[in-house]
Every structure is written in C-alpha cells, then in structure tokens.
Amino acid sequence: MSLREKILKNGLYSSLLLGINNQTKTTLHDMSHMVNSSRDEIVHACMYSLLQDSELARIFRERGLEPGYVRGILENILYEMFKGDFSEEHTVRIARMTFDLIRIGITPRMLIMLMFILSQEIVRHSHSNFNQVKAIIQACGWLLSNMMESYFTIDEEVFANSLGITSASYDHLMKLTAEKIYRNIDKELA
C-alpha cells in the first residue's frame, strides 16, 4: 500500500468511526467565526500551557523556533479544524503538517497534549453548546488520528529502511513486545 493510500484509508476510517458527517462539518464551519474572534486568546493560552513543558520548550529553543512559529502551528491547526472538509486533500494536508512537526522534533506525547490543550481552550473561549463540543471532539479526534498515523508511517519506514522489515513484521514485533511488557508490567511497576 502506498503512503498516500495508507494516509487516505486512515482519514476515511477515522471519519466513519468518529461519526463525522455533514452536520459535523456545518457545525464546525458555523463556529469558525466564534473561534476566529477568540483566536488570539485561544492561541495565547495554548502557547502558555505548551511552553510549560520543559521538553517542548527545549525543542523550540534548540531549533531557534520563535513564538511566531508556534503561533503559526496553532493557527494552522485551528484553521484545519474549523475550515477543513475532512476530504482526501484535507487528510493529505494534515499528514504534511505532521511530517513538518516530526521534522522539528515534536513527539507523539507532545502532539497529544497539544490537541488536548487546544480543544480545552476552544471550548472555554467559544462558550460552546453540547453539539458544538461534540463537533470539536470529533474534529480533534480526526486530526489526532491522522497525525498519529503519520507518526506510525514514519516509524514503519525507519524500521523498514534500517532493519529491512515489512509493516506486517513491524506490527508483529509491536504485538510481541506489548505482550511481553503486559506480562511483566506488575514486576516493572512494583
């Protein structure tokens, strides 16, 4: 399966699993003006929270990334969340954005925290109702699922290039390792 096919398959699967439909898209698009009017507050609150993470702050400092760069990342995610259409091209844009984040050293843990903090600040600043909160959660879930698929794709490529193993072998190794850790977790955490 090609990289594009894999990414698009995940985008479609995520949309179906999360129940993203025309109503979800309409709700998000209708909210975009509310979110846009609070964009500066949302982005500022997110930046403050994110830069409390010493690892993330170190990455930005070591890479010489200015606050404007971080702001741009957050604004881009907001745009994709509220103006995107969850189409194939939208899925590809999210993959490209994620590959750029990986390139500068953003880890999956950081990305998960970023999406959680961002969704929390959107809800807080937009005074959302139940249907709007549901749409925000669906959009964040879709974005995060596609971002994580990009990470997994890179992991598989690294293993394939360095060890010469296929994605099926990689998946098998992941399962074996997870089983081993699961069996030993009580000893490890005691």
N, C-alpha and C positions, 0 to 999 in steps of 0.2 A: 504494500500500500504506500503510495507517495505521501510526502509530507503534507501537501495540500489536502489530499483525500482524508488523511487522518485528522487533521485540524477541523475540516468541514464536518466530518462524521461526528466529532465531539460537540461541535456547535449545534447541530441538529438534535443530537441526543439530549444535550443539556436543555434546549428549548422545550422539548417534549416532556422530559422528566420534571422540569420546574413549572410546567403548565403555562408557558409564555404564549400568549395569543394576541389577537388584535386589540382586545380590551386592555391588556397589559401595556402594549405599545402606546395606545391612545392616552392612557393614564399618565405614563411617563412623559410623553410629549406635552400633554397639558400642564404637567408640573414644571416643565423646564423654565417657564418664566418666573415661577416662585423661587426655584432653586437658583436661577441666574441672579435674581435680585439679592440673594443671600450668599452668593458665591464667595465674596471676599471673606466673610465671617466663617464660612464652612472651611475654606482652604486654610485660613489662618489657624483655626482650631486644630485642624488635621496636622498642619506643619508643626505646631507646638507639641502635640502629642507624639508624633512620629520622631521628632528630634530629641525626645526624652530617652529614646532607645539609644544607648551608647554605641552599639554596633552599627546602627544605621547612620548615626551622626558621624562616626569614624569613616564609614564608606564615602559619605558625601564630602567630608573634609579631605580625605586622601585623594579622591578623584578630582578635587578642586571644583566640585559642583556648587554653584551658587544657589541661594534661596530661590532665585527666579527659576532655576531649572526644576527644583522640587515643586514649586508652584505650578509650573507648566505641566508636569506629570499629573498632578491632582486635577487641574483644569481639563486636561485631555480625558482623564477617566470620567469626570463629570459629564463632559460632552458626549462621550460614547454611551454613557448610561442613559441619558435623557433624550438624546437626539438620534441614537443608533436605531437600526431597524431589525437587528438580530438576523440579518441575512448572511449569505456566504461571504460577501465582501466585508461586512462588519466583523465577522469571525476572523477573517484574514488580518484586518487592521488590529484587532486585539492581539493576535499572535505576534505581529510585527512589533507592537508596543512592548509586549512582554519580552521578546528577544532583546530589545534595547535595554530593558530593565535588568535582565540577566547579565548582559554585557558589562554593565557598570557595577555589578556585584550584589544586586538585590536578591535575597534568598527567599525561598517559599514562605518561611515563617514571617518574614517582614511583609511580604505581599498579603498574606492572610490578615495580619494586623492592620495593614493599610486599608484593606477593604472593609474590615470591621469598623475601624475608626471613622472612615469616610461615611459609611451607611449610618452610623450613630449620629454624626454631625448633620447629615442631610435631614434625618428625621427630626432632630432637635431644632434646627433652624427653619425648617419648612412648615412646622406645625401640621404634620400630615394626618389624614384620617386613616381608617383601617385599610381601605382599598389602596390608598397611596403607599402606605407602609408595606403592604403585600407586594405591590409592584416594585418597590425599591429593593425588597429582599430578593425577589425573583431576578431582577437585573443584576444585583451584586452576586448572587449565586451563579448566574450565567457567565458574568465576567470572570469570576474567580475560577470556575470550572475550566474555562478556555485558557486562562492564564496558567493554571496548573498543568493542563495538557501540554502547553508549550514547554514547561519545565521537564515533564516526563519525556517529551520528544527529544530534548537535548540530552537528558540522562541516557536514553537508549542509544543515541548517536555516539556519545562518548564511549559507552561500553562496546558498541559495535566497532568503532574505529580503533580503540585501544586493545580490546581483547578478541575482536573478531566474532562476537556472538550476535545472534539474531534477537529480535524483540521477543520472540517466543521463549528463547533461552533466558533472556533478561527477566521476563515475567516469572519463569520457573524459579530462577535464583531468588527473586524477591519473595516468593511464596515459601521457599525452603528456609530462607533467613528469618522471615516473620514467624514461621512455625518454631524454629529454634529459640528465638527470643521469647516467644509466648510461653514455651515450656520452661524457660529459665527465669522468667520475669520476677517471680517471687524471691528467688535467690538473689537476683541482681538488685532488687529494690529493698531488701531487708537490711 
